[in-house]
Amino acid sequence: MKTLNGATNRGEPVGIELLSPIQATELARALASELDRLRLTVPLEPQGENRIVIGPLSVDVEGHEAVVDDSIVDLNPREFALLKVLAQNLGRVLSRDQLLDLAWPDPQRVNSNRTVDVHIRRLRLKLGAAADLIRTVGGSGYKLARFAPANRRQP
């Protein structure tokens, strides 16, 4: 195999090794397959402070709008507040109490923190294809995942 400086590698590392065209193609296929297996989401549009994009889900914080696969999702104010908090804390597990404090205007007036579970269930139903991005972390709370689960079936 040739190295970056043109020397031949005879068992001793002599710089950065270059891949042959066949090896590069095989590597590209393997990487594409692994990315597909993990179903990593890559933002397709620029993200700013006011727009958070995770795979098929786009949350416009300032415009108070959620979009899944180019369709606007009709969310009530509490559902949107909950989604916004999860999106702003992408990948972080938030307990029910934390979600109540961050997404409810007066959390002391809520009788039970189980109301979060009900709102999460309704939110998942409305998000459709992006529902599996909201993950339940047993004994801890909820989080908005950075990528869809690997076992998700494609429609």
Buried (B, 14 or more C-beta within 10 A) or exposed (E): EBBEEEEEEEEEEBEEEEEEEEEEEEEEEEEEEEEEEEBEBEEEEEEEEEBBBBBBBBBBBEEEBBBBEEEEBEBEEBBBBBBBBBBBBBEEEBBBEBBBEBBBEEBEEEEEBEBBBEBBEBBBEBBBBBBBBBBEEEEEBBBBBEBBEEEEEEE
